[in-house]
Amino acid sequence: MENKSLNEKESLELIARMIQNTHNNLESRGYIGLLVNGYCTLFMSLLVYFLVRYTHNNYYFLLWFGIILIGGLWEYFEKRNHPKRVTTFIDRVVSYVWIVLGIMIWITAGIAFFEPIPVLLLIALFANAGTAMTGLIIKFKALTIGGFIGIGLSFSLIFITSLECILIFAAIFLFCMIIPGHILQQAEKKNRIKSERYV
């Protein structure tokens, strides 16, 4: 089979189609991942804050691992119950970004058990960097803006060292995952209604 080389215009059109495909994939079910992880982080943050504040029992910090457990279970059932769509190079790029950042978050959480490091600051920065990069790659403003707002708020954790830093951490995920997730959900709903009109 003869390999056809693409000219500049065709290459740009191909890239634009891949970005649009990734954007559509994220709209179709990707918003659920944002909402699951966002609400789970928000809920666990508030739970840890109130339990530690009112019982003074630091073992409640172990509840943070509930985020990983719930996120992992959701990912497992999502892959099992929904067939894999055709993925593009852009889909893989976004996936690789989150794999790298996920590994960094795991390592940071592990180190925090042995060394006093600003774990919430680092995890918030990694998660928001991933959100902002995803938004920039697929050209989705809500993710980009939410990610950069989250990055800005993350730096406030340098100055807040009391237990209240957990509340800031919760608010960060409101901006970087929950709000963009609902915007994506609304976009998917509009597209579904529009497509049903033409059926």
C-alpha positions as CSV (number, residue, x, y, z in Angstrom):
1,M,0.0,0.0,0.0
2,E,1.4,3.4,-1.0
3,N,1.9,5.9,1.8
4,K,0.4,9.2,1.0
5,S,2.2,12.2,2.5
6,L,-0.1,15.0,3.7
7,N,0.4,18.6,2.8
8,E,0.3,21.3,5.5
9,K,-3.5,22.0,5.2
10,E,-4.4,18.3,5.4
11,S,-2.1,17.8,8.4
12,L,-3.7,20.7,10.2
13,E,-7.2,19.4,9.4
14,L,-6.2,15.9,10.7
15,I,-4.9,17.4,13.9
16,A,-8.1,19.4,14.3
17,R,-10.2,16.3,13.8
18,M,-8.2,14.4,16.4
19,I,-8.6,17.2,18.9
20,Q,-12.4,17.4,18.1
21,N,-12.7,13.6,18.5
22,T,-10.9,13.7,21.9
23,H,-13.2,16.7,22.9
24,N,-16.3,14.7,21.9
25,N,-15.0,11.6,23.8
26,L,-14.5,13.7,26.9
27,E,-18.0,15.2,26.5
28,S,-19.7,11.9,26.0
29,R,-18.5,10.2,29.2
30,G,-15.3,11.9,30.3
31,Y,-17.3,14.4,32.4
32,I,-18.4,11.5,34.7
33,G,-14.7,10.9,35.6
34,L,-14.2,14.5,36.5
35,L,-17.4,14.6,38.6
36,V,-16.6,11.2,40.4
37,N,-13.0,12.3,41.3
38,G,-14.0,15.9,42.0
39,Y,-16.9,15.1,44.3
40,C,-15.1,12.2,46.0
41,T,-12.1,14.5,46.8
42,L,-14.5,17.2,48.0
43,F,-16.4,14.8,50.2
44,M,-13.4,13.0,51.6
45,S,-11.6,16.4,52.3
46,L,-14.6,17.7,54.3
47,L,-15.0,14.3,56.1
48,V,-11.3,14.2,57.1
49,Y,-11.4,17.9,58.2
50,F,-14.4,17.5,60.5
51,L,-13.4,14.1,62.0
52,V,-9.8,15.2,62.7
53,R,-10.9,18.7,64.0
54,Y,-13.5,17.4,66.4
55,T,-11.9,14.1,67.5
56,H,-8.2,15.1,67.3
57,N,-7.5,11.6,66.0
58,N,-4.9,11.7,63.2
59,Y,-5.8,8.2,62.1
60,Y,-8.7,9.7,60.2
61,F,-6.1,11.0,57.7
62,L,-6.1,7.5,56.3
63,L,-9.5,8.2,54.8
64,W,-7.7,10.0,52.0
65,F,-7.0,6.6,50.5
66,G,-10.8,6.3,50.0
67,I,-10.3,8.7,47.0
68,I,-8.0,6.3,45.4
69,L,-10.2,3.3,46.2
70,I,-13.4,4.9,44.9
71,G,-11.6,6.4,41.8
72,G,-10.1,3.0,41.0
73,L,-13.4,1.1,41.4
74,W,-15.1,3.6,39.1
75,E,-12.4,3.3,36.5
76,Y,-12.7,-0.5,36.6
77,F,-16.5,-0.6,36.2
78,E,-16.3,2.2,33.6
79,K,-13.9,0.1,31.4
80,R,-15.9,-3.1,32.0
81,N,-19.4,-1.6,31.2
82,H,-18.6,0.7,28.3
83,P,-16.7,-0.6,25.2
84,K,-13.5,1.2,24.3
85,R,-13.9,3.9,21.7
86,V,-11.5,4.5,18.8
87,T,-8.7,6.5,20.3
88,T,-6.5,9.0,18.5
89,F,-3.0,10.2,19.2
90,I,-4.5,13.2,21.1
91,D,-6.4,10.7,23.4
92,R,-3.2,8.9,24.1
93,V,-1.3,12.2,24.8
94,V,-4.0,13.2,27.4
95,S,-3.8,9.6,28.9
96,Y,0.0,9.8,29.2
97,V,-0.2,13.2,30.9
98,W,-2.5,11.7,33.6
99,I,-0.5,8.5,33.9
100,V,2.7,10.5,34.7
101,L,0.9,12.9,37.1
102,G,-0.9,9.9,38.7
103,I,2.4,8.2,39.4
104,M,3.7,11.5,40.9
105,I,0.7,11.8,43.1
106,W,1.1,8.2,44.4
107,I,4.8,8.8,45.1
108,T,4.0,12.1,46.9
109,A,1.4,10.4,49.1
110,G,3.8,7.6,49.9
111,I,6.6,9.9,50.9
112,A,4.2,12.0,53.1
113,F,3.9,9.0,55.4
114,F,7.6,9.1,56.2
115,E,8.7,12.7,55.7
116,P,6.9,16.0,56.5
117,I,6.3,17.4,53.1
118,P,3.5,19.8,51.9
119,V,1.5,16.9,50.5
120,L,-1.7,18.8,49.8
121,L,0.1,21.6,47.9
122,L,2.0,19.1,45.7
123,I,-1.1,16.9,45.0
124,A,-3.2,20.0,44.2
125,L,-0.5,21.3,41.8
126,F,-0.2,18.0,40.0
127,A,-3.9,17.5,39.6
128,N,-4.5,21.1,38.4
129,A,-1.5,21.0,36.1
130,G,-3.1,17.9,34.5
131,T,-6.5,19.6,34.2
132,A,-5.0,22.7,32.7
133,M,-2.8,20.7,30.2
134,T,-5.9,18.6,29.2
135,G,-7.9,21.7,28.6
136,L,-5.1,23.2,26.5
137,I,-4.5,20.0,24.5
138,I,-8.2,19.5,23.6
139,K,-8.9,23.3,23.5
140,F,-11.7,23.2,26.1
141,K,-11.7,26.5,28.0
142,A,-13.6,25.4,31.1
143,L,-10.9,22.8,31.9
144,T,-8.0,25.2,31.1
145,I,-9.5,28.0,33.2
146,G,-10.5,25.7,36.1
147,G,-6.9,24.2,36.0
148,F,-5.2,27.6,36.2
149,I,-7.6,28.8,39.0
150,G,-6.7,25.6,40.9
151,I,-3.0,26.2,40.4
152,G,-3.3,29.7,41.7
153,L,-5.3,28.5,44.8
154,S,-2.8,25.7,45.3
155,F,-0.1,28.2,46.1
156,S,-2.1,29.6,49.0
157,L,-1.4,26.3,50.7
158,I,2.2,27.5,51.2
159,F,0.9,30.1,53.7
160,I,-1.9,28.1,55.3
161,T,-0.4,25.4,57.5
162,S,-3.3,24.9,59.9
163,L,-6.0,22.2,59.5
164,E,-8.0,24.7,57.4
165,C,-5.7,23.9,54.5
166,I,-7.9,20.9,53.9
167,L,-10.9,23.2,53.2
168,I,-8.8,25.1,50.6
169,F,-7.8,21.8,49.1
170,A,-11.5,20.8,48.8
171,A,-12.3,24.2,47.2
172,I,-9.5,23.7,44.6
173,F,-11.2,20.5,43.3
174,L,-14.5,22.4,43.1
175,F,-12.8,24.6,40.5
176,C,-10.6,22.1,38.7
177,M,-12.9,19.2,38.4
178,I,-16.5,19.7,39.6
179,I,-17.4,22.9,37.8
180,P,-15.7,21.9,34.5
181,G,-17.3,18.5,34.8
182,H,-20.8,20.0,35.0
183,I,-20.0,22.3,32.1
184,L,-19.0,19.3,30.0
185,Q,-22.2,17.5,31.2
186,Q,-24.3,20.4,29.9
187,A,-22.4,20.4,26.6
188,E,-23.0,16.7,26.2
189,K,-26.7,17.1,27.0
190,K,-27.0,19.9,24.4
191,N,-25.3,17.8,21.7
192,R,-27.5,14.8,22.5
193,I,-30.7,16.9,22.2
194,K,-29.4,18.4,19.0
195,S,-28.6,15.0,17.5
196,E,-31.9,13.6,18.5
197,R,-33.7,16.3,16.6
198,Y,-32.1,15.2,13.4
199,V,-32.9,11.5,13.9
